[in-house]
Amino acid sequence: MRVMIVSAPLLGHLLPMVPTAQALRAAGHEVLLAAGGDALAVRQSGFAVDDVAPGIRIGRLAGGVLLRHPLLGRAELAGRAGTRMVARLFAEVNRRMAPAVRDRMDRFRPDLVLYEPLAVAGALAAGRGGEPAVLHENSLFDGPELVRATAARLGVDPPGGLPGAGVVTIAPPRVVGVRAGWPMSGVPHPGLGTLPDWLREPPAAARILVSRSTVAGPGGSDVMRAVVRVAARADAEIVLVRPERAVLRRPLPARVRAVDWIPINQALPGCAGVVHHGGAGSVLGALAAGVPQLVVPGSGDRRHNAELVAASGAGLAVAARDITADVLARLVTDPRLATTAREVRREMLAMPAPAELVPRLAALAG
């Protein structure tokens, strides 16, 4: 079976689909990834990744939408725009991706297409060619809802057409509720880079990992600055992952270290807590590791994700300005957070693994 996996041109969108690609390849199927932008870095995992988004600059497109719709932009930056902003933005992204996706599909001739919620160009191209298409969720947001909103902005009437032949849902029910579709454990991709030897060793104090988004945007350094500001009063070893230059302009406090790209999900088991910006990959990675997390509400789906984590009891939702040494202490010492985080991990482990879903996907291709 030949499988084409289509993602928007963002690394954080493609990485959650890589474990499925690996399971398909391990079962003997030929897999082609189609994305663009920084998602092309997945080539480091040994996969062919075709660039179907040449010249597309998400930041520039987003800036244009914000200028044309300032009130909507304000709501988006506060994380309160729902699907309104994301649908406008990714409708334009998919409009520009569509010709390259169709061309690559015509040449690759897949038997099955997997596409993420903000890459509806994959489903539309599959519908044109008659290949079955399966929606592969990659976040905590409801995938079919994103597909319908984006398709509507493209002028496509999804009922009866999209999402397609099925939906793979990866978020744990304890966090998002029970969803229709084929559940699959959101096994995190290990990430890029190499884990330093010292991160493999047990820390002298509780270790807190602090990461930032793979997507540039407003407030990108706020989370790390907030943690660094109170680090001297925190009884913890703090590891900053890919800090921006603004964070490194001054010497870091004692017990604060910085690293470049690392396979975060390999580092998490040695951590007592993780602080991050609220991206879906970071949330799912911490949940899969059973590590309590502090999520800073932000733009896009980040407020939504933060509120889900806090409501589940597996972590905290705290604005960057409200992060204190006491908050960090609670993150790594509150037994309720640790217990719930481990319970969610067990729930995710009980969900079918990607390899278990492969026969079901293969059956769609005939």
Sine and cosine of phi, psi and omega as CSV:
sin_phi,cos_phi,sin_psi,cos_psi,sin_omega,cos_omega
0.00,0.00,0.66,-0.75,0.06,-1.00
-0.97,-0.26,0.82,-0.57,-0.09,-1.00
-0.85,-0.52,0.76,-0.65,0.07,-1.00
-0.93,-0.37,0.79,-0.61,-0.02,-1.00
-0.92,-0.38,0.85,-0.52,-0.13,-0.99
-0.92,-0.40,0.76,-0.65,0.00,-1.00
-0.73,-0.69,0.44,-0.90,0.19,-0.98
-0.89,0.46,0.36,-0.93,-0.10,-1.00
-0.98,0.21,0.86,0.51,0.00,-1.00
-0.64,-0.77,0.76,-0.66,-0.06,-1.00
-0.84,0.55,-0.68,0.73,-0.03,-1.00
-0.91,0.42,-0.32,0.95,0.04,-1.00
-1.00,0.10,-0.57,0.82,-0.07,-1.00
-1.00,0.08,-0.59,0.81,-0.08,-1.00
-0.81,0.59,-0.67,0.74,0.00,-1.00
-0.91,0.43,-0.24,0.97,0.00,-1.00
-1.00,-0.09,-0.19,0.98,-0.05,-1.00
-0.89,0.45,-0.66,0.75,0.05,-1.00
-0.85,0.53,-0.59,0.81,0.07,-1.00
-0.92,0.39,-0.67,0.75,0.05,-1.00
-0.87,0.49,-0.65,0.76,0.01,-1.00
-0.91,0.42,-0.64,0.77,0.01,-1.00
-0.91,0.41,-0.64,0.77,0.04,-1.00
-0.89,0.45,-0.70,0.71,-0.01,-1.00
-0.92,0.40,-0.63,0.78,0.02,-1.00
-0.89,0.45,-0.46,0.89,0.02,-1.00
-1.00,0.08,0.07,1.00,0.08,-1.00
0.99,-0.11,0.14,0.99,-0.01,-1.00
-1.00,-0.03,0.48,-0.87,0.03,-1.00
-1.00,0.03,0.78,-0.62,-0.10,-0.99
-0.83,-0.56,0.74,-0.67,0.12,-0.99
-0.84,-0.54,0.78,-0.63,0.08,-1.00
-0.99,-0.13,0.65,-0.76,0.01,-1.00
-0.79,-0.62,0.89,-0.46,-0.03,-1.00
-0.42,-0.91,-0.75,-0.66,-0.01,-1.00
0.27,-0.96,-0.09,-1.00,0.02,-1.00
0.83,0.55,-0.60,-0.80,-0.03,-1.00
-0.95,0.31,-0.18,0.98,0.06,-1.00
-0.92,0.40,-0.30,0.95,0.05,-1.00
-0.90,0.44,-0.29,0.96,0.04,-1.00
-0.89,0.46,-0.30,0.95,0.03,-1.00
-0.89,0.46,-0.26,0.96,0.09,-1.00
-0.82,0.57,-0.43,0.90,0.03,-1.00
-0.90,0.44,-0.32,0.95,0.03,-1.00
-1.00,0.08,0.03,1.00,0.04,-1.00
1.00,-0.03,0.17,0.99,0.02,-1.00
-0.98,-0.18,0.53,-0.85,0.19,-0.98
-0.97,0.26,0.79,-0.61,0.04,-1.00
-0.82,-0.58,0.93,-0.36,0.02,-1.00
-0.99,0.12,0.66,-0.75,0.03,-1.00
-1.00,0.10,0.97,-0.25,0.03,-1.00
-0.96,-0.29,0.27,0.96,0.02,-1.00
-0.70,-0.72,0.72,0.69,-0.03,-1.00
-0.90,0.44,0.74,-0.67,0.05,-1.00
0.99,0.16,-0.09,1.00,0.00,-1.00
-0.99,0.16,0.82,-0.57,0.02,-1.00
-0.89,-0.46,0.97,-0.25,-0.07,-1.00
-0.84,0.54,-0.69,0.72,-0.03,-1.00
-0.87,0.50,-0.67,0.74,0.00,-1.00
-0.92,0.40,-0.67,0.74,0.03,-1.00
-0.90,0.43,-0.66,0.75,0.01,-1.00
-0.89,0.46,-0.65,0.76,0.03,-1.00
-0.87,0.49,-0.62,0.78,0.03,-1.00
-0.90,0.43,-0.67,0.74,0.02,-1.00
-0.91,0.41,-0.65,0.76,0.01,-1.00
-0.89,0.46,-0.63,0.78,0.01,-1.00
-0.92,0.38,-0.62,0.78,-0.02,-1.00
-0.97,0.24,-0.44,0.90,-0.07,-1.00
-0.73,-0.68,0.95,0.32,-0.11,-0.99
-0.88,0.48,-0.62,0.79,0.00,-1.00
-0.93,0.38,-0.65,0.76,0.06,-1.00
-0.91,0.41,-0.62,0.78,0.03,-1.00
-0.88,0.47,-0.64,0.77,0.02,-1.00
-0.90,0.45,-0.65,0.76,0.03,-1.00
-0.92,0.39,-0.60,0.80,0.01,-1.00
-0.91,0.41,-0.68,0.73,0.00,-1.00
-0.91,0.42,-0.44,0.90,0.06,-1.00
-1.00,0.04,-0.07,1.00,-0.02,-1.00
0.97,0.25,0.46,0.89,-0.07,-1.00
-0.82,-0.57,0.36,0.93,-0.05,-1.00
-1.00,-0.08,-0.04,1.00,-0.03,-1.00
0.87,0.49,-0.76,-0.64,0.01,-1.00
-0.99,-0.13,0.01,1.00,-0.15,-0.99
-0.90,0.43,-0.73,0.68,-0.02,-1.00
-0.96,0.26,-0.73,0.68,-0.06,-1.00
-0.89,0.45,-0.56,0.83,0.02,-1.00
-0.92,0.38,-0.67,0.74,0.04,-1.00
-0.88,0.47,-0.74,0.68,-0.06,-1.00
-0.90,0.43,-0.77,0.64,-0.11,-0.99
-0.99,0.16,-0.27,0.96,0.19,-0.98
-0.89,0.45,-0.68,0.74,0.03,-1.00
-0.93,0.36,-0.64,0.77,0.04,-1.00
-0.86,0.51,-0.72,0.69,-0.03,-1.00
-0.94,0.33,-0.54,0.84,0.07,-1.00
-0.87,0.49,-0.64,0.77,-0.01,-1.00
-0.98,0.21,-0.50,0.86,0.02,-1.00
-0.97,0.25,-0.48,0.88,-0.21,-0.98
-0.78,0.63,-0.75,0.66,-0.03,-1.00
-0.86,0.50,-0.69,0.73,-0.01,-1.00
-0.93,0.37,-0.60,0.80,0.03,-1.00
-0.90,0.43,-0.71,0.70,0.01,-1.00
-0.88,0.47,-0.68,0.73,-0.02,-1.00
-0.89,0.45,-0.71,0.71,-0.01,-1.00
-0.92,0.39,-0.58,0.82,0.02,-1.00
-0.92,0.39,-0.63,0.78,0.03,-1.00
-0.89,0.46,-0.57,0.82,-0.03,-1.00
-0.99,0.12,-0.61,0.79,-0.03,-1.00
-0.98,0.18,-0.51,0.86,-0.01,-1.00
0.78,0.62,0.91,0.42,-0.03,-1.00
-0.95,0.32,0.41,-0.91,0.13,-0.99
-1.00,0.00,-0.32,0.95,-0.03,-1.00
-0.47,-0.88,0.60,-0.80,0.04,-1.00
-0.86,-0.52,0.77,-0.63,0.17,-0.99
-0.95,-0.32,0.71,-0.71,0.00,-1.00
-0.66,-0.75,0.53,-0.85,0.03,-1.00
-1.00,0.02,0.27,-0.96,-0.14,-0.99
-0.84,0.54,-0.46,0.89,-0.02,-1.00
-0.96,-0.27,0.43,0.90,0.10,-1.00
-0.76,-0.65,0.79,0.61,-0.05,-1.00
-0.91,0.43,-0.25,0.97,0.07,-1.00
-0.85,0.53,-0.52,0.85,0.04,-1.00
-0.91,0.41,-0.69,0.73,0.01,-1.00
-0.93,0.38,-0.64,0.77,-0.02,-1.00
-0.92,0.39,-0.63,0.77,0.04,-1.00
-0.93,0.38,-0.61,0.79,0.04,-1.00
-0.91,0.42,-0.65,0.76,0.03,-1.00
-0.88,0.47,-0.59,0.80,0.02,-1.00
-0.92,0.39,-0.60,0.80,-0.05,-1.00
-1.00,-0.06,-0.13,0.99,0.03,-1.00
1.00,0.06,0.13,0.99,0.03,-1.00
-0.99,0.13,0.60,-0.80,0.07,-1.00
-0.92,0.40,0.63,-0.77,0.00,-1.00
-0.84,-0.54,0.70,-0.71,0.00,-1.00
-0.85,-0.52,0.77,-0.64,0.07,-1.00
-0.98,0.20,0.81,-0.58,-0.01,-1.00
-0.92,-0.39,0.97,-0.25,0.01,-1.00
-0.90,0.44,0.49,-0.87,-0.02,-1.00
-0.67,-0.75,0.28,0.96,-0.05,-1.00
-0.45,-0.89,-0.13,-0.99,0.05,-1.00
-1.00,0.01,-0.16,0.99,-0.02,-1.00
-0.98,0.21,0.44,-0.90,0.02,-1.00
-0.93,0.38,0.92,-0.38,-0.09,-1.00
-0.87,0.50,-0.78,0.62,0.01,-1.00
-0.85,0.52,-0.55,0.84,0.03,-1.00
-0.90,0.43,-0.67,0.74,0.05,-1.00
-0.90,0.44,-0.66,0.75,0.00,-1.00
-0.89,0.46,-0.73,0.69,-0.02,-1.00
-0.89,0.46,-0.67,0.74,-0.03,-1.00
-0.91,0.41,-0.68,0.73,-0.01,-1.00
-0.93,0.36,-0.68,0.73,0.01,-1.00
-0.88,0.47,-0.61,0.79,0.00,-1.00
-0.89,0.46,-0.64,0.77,0.04,-1.00
-0.92,0.39,-0.41,0.91,0.05,-1.00
-1.00,0.06,-0.07,1.00,-0.03,-1.00
0.99,0.16,0.35,0.93,0.00,-1.00
-0.97,-0.23,0.70,-0.71,0.01,-1.00
-1.00,-0.07,0.98,-0.21,-0.14,-0.99
-0.94,0.33,-0.51,0.86,-0.08,-1.00
-0.80,0.60,0.78,-0.63,0.00,-1.00
1.00,0.09,-0.20,0.98,0.00,-1.00
-0.87,-0.49,-0.89,0.46,0.03,-1.00
-0.97,-0.25,0.48,-0.88,0.15,0.99
-0.93,0.36,-0.44,0.90,0.02,-1.00
0.73,-0.69,-0.62,-0.79,-0.12,-0.99
-0.98,0.19,-0.20,0.98,0.00,-1.00
0.07,-1.00,0.13,-0.99,0.01,-1.00
-0.72,-0.69,0.81,-0.58,0.13,-0.99
-0.99,-0.11,0.87,-0.50,-0.04,-1.00
-0.92,-0.39,0.78,-0.63,-0.17,-0.99
-0.92,-0.39,-0.20,0.98,-0.07,-1.00
-0.98,0.19,0.63,-0.78,-0.02,-1.00
-0.93,0.37,0.71,-0.70,0.00,-1.00
-0.84,0.54,-0.51,0.86,0.01,-1.00
-0.85,0.52,-0.43,0.90,-0.06,-1.00
-0.98,-0.20,-0.67,0.74,-0.11,-0.99
-0.93,-0.36,-0.11,0.99,-0.11,-0.99
1.00,0.01,0.18,-0.98,-0.02,-1.00
-0.97,0.23,0.75,-0.66,0.00,-1.00
-0.87,-0.49,0.48,-0.88,0.09,-1.00
-0.95,0.31,0.53,-0.85,0.04,-1.00
0.79,-0.62,-0.23,-0.97,-0.01,-1.00
-0.98,-0.19,0.96,-0.29,-0.02,-1.00
-0.93,0.37,0.61,-0.80,0.06,-1.00
-0.54,-0.84,0.68,-0.74,0.01,-1.00
-0.88,0.47,0.78,-0.62,0.01,-1.00
-0.97,0.24,0.92,0.40,-0.01,-1.00
-0.88,0.47,0.89,-0.45,-0.06,-1.00
-0.94,0.33,0.61,-0.79,0.19,-0.98
-0.91,0.41,0.64,-0.76,-0.06,-1.00
-0.88,0.48,-0.32,0.95,-0.01,-1.00
0.99,-0.11,0.02,-1.00,-0.08,-1.00
-0.98,-0.21,0.35,-0.94,0.04,-1.00
1.00,-0.05,-0.13,-0.99,-0.05,-1.00
-0.83,-0.56,0.65,-0.76,-0.01,-1.00
-0.99,0.16,0.85,-0.52,0.04,-1.00
-0.88,0.48,0.49,-0.87,-0.03,-1.00
-0.86,0.52,-0.61,0.79,-0.06,-1.00
-0.92,0.39,-0.38,0.93,0.06,-1.00
-0.99,0.16,-0.15,0.99,0.09,-1.00
-1.00,0.02,-0.22,0.98,-0.04,-1.00
-1.00,-0.01,0.53,-0.85,0.08,-1.00
-0.88,0.48,0.68,-0.73,-0.02,-1.00
-0.98,0.19,0.39,-0.92,0.04,-1.00
-0.95,0.32,-0.53,0.85,0.06,-1.00
-0.79,-0.62,0.13,-0.99,0.03,-1.00
-0.82,0.58,0.77,-0.63,-0.04,-1.00
-1.00,-0.10,0.78,-0.63,0.06,-1.00
-0.89,-0.45,0.84,-0.54,0.06,-1.00
-1.00,-0.04,0.70,-0.71,0.01,-1.00
-0.83,-0.55,0.88,-0.48,-0.04,-1.00
-0.85,-0.53,0.25,-0.97,0.05,-1.00
-0.79,-0.61,0.14,-0.99,-0.08,-1.00
-0.94,0.35,0.49,-0.87,0.16,-0.99
-0.98,0.21,-0.13,0.99,-0.01,-1.00
-0.95,-0.31,0.80,-0.60,0.05,-1.00
-0.93,0.37,0.55,-0.84,0.01,-1.00
-0.04,-1.00,0.04,-1.00,0.00,-1.00
-0.89,0.46,0.62,-0.78,0.03,-1.00
0.95,0.30,0.38,0.93,-0.08,-1.00
-0.87,0.49,-0.51,0.86,-0.03,-1.00
-0.99,-0.14,-0.06,1.00,-0.13,-0.99
-0.85,0.52,-0.66,0.75,-0.07,-1.00
-0.89,0.45,-0.77,0.64,-0.04,-1.00
-0.92,0.38,-0.66,0.75,0.04,-1.00
-0.85,0.53,-0.67,0.74,-0.02,-1.00
-0.89,0.46,-0.68,0.74,-0.01,-1.00
-0.93,0.36,-0.69,0.73,0.01,-1.00
-0.87,0.49,-0.60,0.80,-0.03,-1.00
-0.86,0.51,-0.55,0.83,-0.07,-1.00
-0.95,-0.32,0.06,1.00,-0.13,-0.99
-0.87,0.50,-0.59,0.81,-0.05,-1.00
-0.89,0.45,-0.40,0.92,-0.02,-1.00
-0.98,-0.18,0.04,1.00,-0.03,-1.00
-0.99,-0.16,0.71,-0.70,0.03,-1.00
-1.00,0.06,0.95,0.31,-0.08,-1.00
-0.36,-0.93,0.43,-0.90,0.20,-0.98
-1.00,-0.03,0.80,-0.60,-0.10,-0.99
-0.90,-0.44,0.76,-0.65,-0.03,-1.00
-0.88,-0.47,0.88,-0.48,0.03,-1.00
-1.00,-0.08,0.82,-0.57,-0.02,-1.00
-0.99,-0.17,0.89,-0.46,0.01,-1.00
0.82,0.57,0.79,0.61,0.02,-1.00
-0.90,0.43,0.54,-0.84,0.08,-1.00
-0.96,0.27,0.31,-0.95,-0.04,-1.00
-0.84,0.54,-0.56,0.83,-0.02,-1.00
-0.86,0.51,-0.51,0.86,0.00,-1.00
-0.97,0.25,-0.47,0.88,-0.10,-0.99
-0.99,-0.12,0.13,0.99,-0.02,-1.00
-0.91,0.41,-0.45,0.89,0.04,-1.00
-0.90,-0.44,0.42,-0.91,0.04,-1.00
-0.85,0.53,0.64,-0.77,0.00,-1.00
-0.97,0.22,0.54,-0.84,0.06,-1.00
-0.89,0.46,0.29,-0.96,0.08,-1.00
-0.85,0.53,0.55,-0.84,0.00,-1.00
0.92,0.39,0.30,0.95,0.15,-0.99
-0.89,-0.46,0.83,-0.56,-0.01,-1.00
-0.81,-0.59,0.44,-0.90,0.00,-1.00
-0.87,-0.49,0.62,-0.79,0.07,-1.00
-0.74,-0.68,0.34,-0.94,0.06,-1.00
-1.00,0.05,-0.46,-0.89,0.04,-1.00
-0.82,0.57,0.77,-0.64,0.13,-0.99
-0.67,-0.74,0.38,-0.92,0.13,-0.99
-0.96,0.29,1.00,0.02,-0.16,-0.99
-0.82,0.57,-0.63,0.78,-0.07,-1.00
-0.93,0.36,-0.29,0.96,0.13,-0.99
-0.99,0.14,-0.42,0.91,-0.01,-1.00
-0.99,0.11,-0.47,0.88,-0.12,-0.99
-0.85,0.52,-0.63,0.78,-0.01,-1.00
-0.85,0.53,-0.39,0.92,0.03,-1.00
-1.00,-0.04,0.14,0.99,-0.05,-1.00
-0.96,-0.29,0.52,-0.85,0.09,-1.00
-1.00,-0.03,-0.28,0.96,0.01,-1.00
-0.22,-0.98,0.31,-0.95,0.05,-1.00
-0.68,-0.73,0.65,-0.76,0.04,-1.00
-0.88,-0.47,0.74,-0.67,-0.04,-1.00
-0.41,-0.91,0.02,-1.00,-0.16,-0.99
-1.00,0.10,-0.17,0.99,0.04,-1.00
0.98,-0.19,0.17,0.99,0.07,-1.00
-0.91,0.41,0.50,-0.86,-0.08,-1.00
-0.87,0.50,-0.65,0.76,0.00,-1.00
-0.88,0.47,-0.65,0.76,0.02,-1.00
-0.92,0.39,-0.67,0.74,0.02,-1.00
-0.88,0.48,-0.78,0.63,-0.05,-1.00
-0.91,0.41,-0.58,0.81,0.03,-1.00
-0.89,0.45,-0.70,0.72,0.02,-1.00
-0.92,0.39,-0.64,0.76,0.03,-1.00
-0.89,0.45,-0.68,0.74,-0.01,-1.00
-0.91,0.41,-0.48,0.88,0.02,-1.00
-1.00,0.07,-0.21,0.98,-0.04,-1.00
0.94,0.33,0.53,0.85,-0.05,-1.00
-0.95,-0.30,0.78,-0.62,0.06,-1.00
-0.85,0.53,0.59,-0.81,-0.05,-1.00
-0.75,-0.66,0.55,-0.84,0.13,-0.99
-0.95,-0.33,0.89,-0.46,-0.07,-1.00
-0.94,-0.33,0.79,-0.61,0.02,-1.00
-1.00,-0.03,0.91,-0.41,0.00,-1.00
-0.86,0.51,0.63,-0.78,-0.02,-1.00
-0.44,-0.90,-0.44,-0.90,-0.09,-1.00
-0.97,0.25,0.15,-0.99,0.04,-1.00
0.87,0.49,-0.75,-0.66,-0.02,-1.00
-1.00,0.02,0.10,1.00,-0.13,-0.99
-0.94,0.33,-0.58,0.81,0.09,-1.00
-0.92,0.40,-0.69,0.72,0.04,-1.00
-0.82,0.57,-0.74,0.67,-0.01,-1.00
-0.90,0.43,-0.68,0.73,0.00,-1.00
-0.87,0.49,-0.70,0.72,-0.02,-1.00
-0.92,0.39,-0.59,0.81,0.05,-1.00
-0.91,0.42,-0.70,0.72,-0.01,-1.00
-0.89,0.46,-0.72,0.69,-0.01,-1.00
-0.89,0.45,-0.67,0.74,-0.01,-1.00
-0.91,0.42,-0.53,0.85,0.00,-1.00
-0.96,0.29,-0.39,0.92,-0.05,-1.00
1.00,0.01,0.05,1.00,-0.03,-1.00
-1.00,0.02,0.02,1.00,-0.02,-1.00
-0.06,-1.00,-0.16,-0.99,-0.04,-1.00
-0.87,-0.50,0.51,-0.86,0.16,-0.99
-0.92,-0.40,0.93,-0.38,-0.10,-1.00
-0.67,-0.74,0.78,-0.63,0.07,-1.00
-0.90,0.44,0.49,-0.87,-0.04,-1.00
-0.83,0.56,-0.66,0.75,-0.05,-1.00
-0.92,0.39,-0.29,0.96,-0.05,-1.00
-0.98,-0.19,0.09,1.00,0.04,-1.00
-0.97,0.26,0.83,-0.56,0.02,-1.00
-0.78,-0.62,0.14,-0.99,0.07,-1.00
-0.88,0.47,-0.58,0.82,0.03,-1.00
-0.91,0.41,-0.63,0.78,0.03,-1.00
-0.90,0.44,-0.69,0.72,0.03,-1.00
-0.90,0.44,-0.60,0.80,0.04,-1.00
-0.89,0.45,-0.67,0.74,0.02,-1.00
-0.90,0.44,-0.63,0.78,-0.01,-1.00
-0.82,0.57,-0.65,0.76,-0.12,-0.99
-0.98,-0.19,-0.05,1.00,-0.02,-1.00
-0.85,-0.52,-0.28,0.96,-0.05,-1.00
-0.94,0.34,0.92,-0.40,-0.06,-1.00
-0.91,0.42,-0.46,0.89,0.00,-1.00
-0.92,0.38,-0.65,0.76,0.04,-1.00
-0.89,0.46,-0.72,0.70,-0.03,-1.00
-0.90,0.44,-0.67,0.74,-0.01,-1.00
-0.90,0.44,-0.72,0.69,-0.01,-1.00
-0.91,0.41,-0.65,0.76,0.03,-1.00
-0.86,0.51,-0.66,0.75,0.03,-1.00
-0.93,0.37,-0.58,0.81,0.03,-1.00
-0.91,0.42,-0.66,0.75,0.03,-1.00
-0.91,0.42,-0.63,0.77,0.05,-1.00
-0.85,0.52,-0.71,0.71,0.01,-1.00
-0.89,0.46,-0.62,0.78,0.04,-1.00
-0.89,0.46,-0.68,0.74,0.00,-1.00
-0.92,0.40,-0.63,0.78,0.03,-1.00
-0.91,0.42,-0.47,0.88,0.00,-1.00
-0.98,0.18,-0.28,0.96,0.04,-1.00
-0.96,0.29,0.46,-0.89,0.00,-1.00
-0.84,0.55,0.65,-0.76,0.06,-1.00
-0.97,0.23,0.33,-0.94,0.03,-1.00
-0.80,0.60,-0.63,0.78,-0.02,-1.00
-0.88,0.47,-0.52,0.85,0.00,-1.00
-0.95,0.31,-0.35,0.94,-0.02,-1.00
-1.00,0.04,-0.28,0.96,-0.08,-1.00
-0.85,0.53,-0.73,0.69,0.02,-1.00
-0.86,0.51,-0.59,0.81,0.02,-1.00
-0.91,0.41,-0.66,0.75,0.04,-1.00
-0.92,0.38,-0.66,0.75,0.00,-1.00
-0.89,0.46,-0.57,0.82,0.01,-1.00
-0.89,0.45,-0.50,0.87,0.01,-1.00
-0.92,0.38,-0.51,0.86,-0.03,-1.00
-0.99,0.17,-0.08,1.00,0.00,-1.00
0.98,0.19,0.00,0.00,0.00,0.00
